[in-house]
Amino acid sequence: MTDLEALVPAFTWRRLAEEDFPLLGRWLERPHVARWWHHETSAEAVARDFGPAARGEEPSEDLLVFADGRPFGLVQRCRLGDYPDYLAELAAVVDVPDGAMTIDYLIGDADRVGLGLGPRMIRAVLDGLWADHPSATCVIVPVPVANRASWRALEKAGLVRVAEGELEPDNPIDDRAHYLYRIDRNDRIGRPGTDRG
């Protein structure tokens, strides 16, 4: 094992539960998260928006990600076909095949931002997605053009930019310009060179 490999944490995850909402609320308040997620952070708002998925009442999956056993981030994943309006918005910009899924993600632990862990977390969760969703054909992820850190993390995780177009931003201060990234089930995650900054 190299020194670098020894520093890479083991990622695990489980479905977000209601007892995690206070932690998630604190993460959503942090400037590096609030800038892009632009989410209400009151206890009521977090329960309203994340409660249905936590209780299994909504088809999306909100996953609390741990790095070496410590809460680290959140990854949302869903089948685009379960959200027809969102599917239609993306399909106006890029080809969306049957079985396509998407993810969204954040690193809530501010002490671990900027250390190169985001791409590794994305890769780990994608490995799990292929195993958990055998009918998934690909993952398509839209990212605001202005959010360079996010789209660079996707590139380092092995996703490829396949389109550019206008989509509704999460934060109204942003314009509509988005990049769209894709990885197919048969693509090799972590191609040589994808860990380079």
ZIJOVEN-V236575 format. One record per residue. N is the residue number from 1. SS is DSSP state (H for helix, E for strand, - for the rest). PHI is phi in whole degrees, -180 to 180 (* if undefined). Layout:
{{N	SS	PHI} {N	SS	PHI}}
//
This chain:
{{1	-	*} {2	-	-79} {3	H	-60} {4	H	-65} {5	H	-61} {6	H	-67} {7	H	-87} {8	-	-80} {9	-	-74} {10	-	-86} {11	E	-98} {12	E	-133} {13	E	-156} {14	E	-150} {15	E	-62} {16	-	-59} {17	-	-117} {18	H	-59} {19	H	-69} {20	H	-88} {21	H	-61} {22	H	-60} {23	H	-63} {24	H	-61} {25	H	-59} {26	H	-65} {27	H	-63} {28	H	-66} {29	H	-80} {30	-	-67} {31	H	-55} {32	H	-69} {33	H	-92} {34	H	-58} {35	H	-56} {36	H	-107} {37	H	-84} {38	-	46} {39	-	-117} {40	-	-62} {41	-	-116} {42	-	-66} {43	H	-57} {44	H	-66} {45	H	-67} {46	H	-64} {47	H	-64} {48	H	-63} {49	H	-88} {50	H	-109} {51	H	-60} {52	H	-58} {53	H	-70} {54	H	-62} {55	-	-89} {56	-	77} {57	-	-89} {58	-	-127} {59	-	-75} {60	-	-76} {61	E	-120} {62	E	-104} {63	E	-111} {64	E	-83} {65	E	-102} {66	E	-113} {67	E	-113} {68	-	52} {69	-	84} {70	E	-106} {71	E	-55} {72	E	-132} {73	E	-164} {74	E	-131} {75	E	-127} {76	E	-102} {77	E	-139} {78	E	-157} {79	E	-81} {80	H	-63} {81	H	-63} {82	H	-80} {83	-	-131} {84	H	-56} {85	H	-66} {86	H	-67} {87	H	-57} {88	H	-63} {89	H	-63} {90	H	-68} {91	H	-65} {92	-	-73} {93	-	-113} {94	-	-147} {95	-	-66} {96	-	-119} {97	-	-73} {98	-	-57} {99	-	84} {100	E	-69} {101	E	-124} {102	E	-140} {103	E	-133} {104	E	-136} {105	E	-159} {106	E	-153} {107	E	-104} {108	-	-84} {109	-	-78} {110	H	-60} {111	H	-68} {112	H	-114} {113	-	-80} {114	-	81} {115	-	-105} {116	-	83} {117	H	-84} {118	H	-57} {119	H	-60} {120	H	-68} {121	H	-64} {122	H	-60} {123	H	-59} {124	H	-63} {125	H	-69} {126	H	-65} {127	H	-56} {128	H	-67} {129	H	-61} {130	H	-61} {131	H	-73} {132	H	-78} {133	-	-128} {134	-	-63} {135	-	-90} {136	-	-68} {137	-	-97} {138	E	-161} {139	E	-124} {140	E	-119} {141	E	-129} {142	E	-87} {143	E	-140} {144	E	-56} {145	-	-56} {146	-	-69} {147	-	-91} {148	H	-60} {149	H	-60} {150	H	-70} {151	H	-73} {152	H	-69} {153	H	-62} {154	H	-63} {155	H	-62} {156	H	-66} {157	-	-83} {158	-	105} {159	-	-81} {160	E	-120} {161	E	-71} {162	E	-117} {163	E	-164} {164	E	-140} {165	E	-170} {166	E	-99} {167	-	-136} {168	-	-68} {169	-	-79} {170	-	-69} {171	-	-107} {172	-	-63} {173	-	-76} {174	-	-89} {175	-	-82} {176	-	-87} {177	E	-68} {178	E	-132} {179	E	-97} {180	E	-120} {181	E	-113} {182	E	-145} {183	E	-139} {184	E	-97} {185	-	-51} {186	-	-85} {187	-	-71} {188	-	-84} {189	-	-72} {190	-	78} {191	-	-54} {192	-	-53} {193	-	94} {194	-	-76} {195	-	-88} {196	-	-76} {197	-	-77}}
//
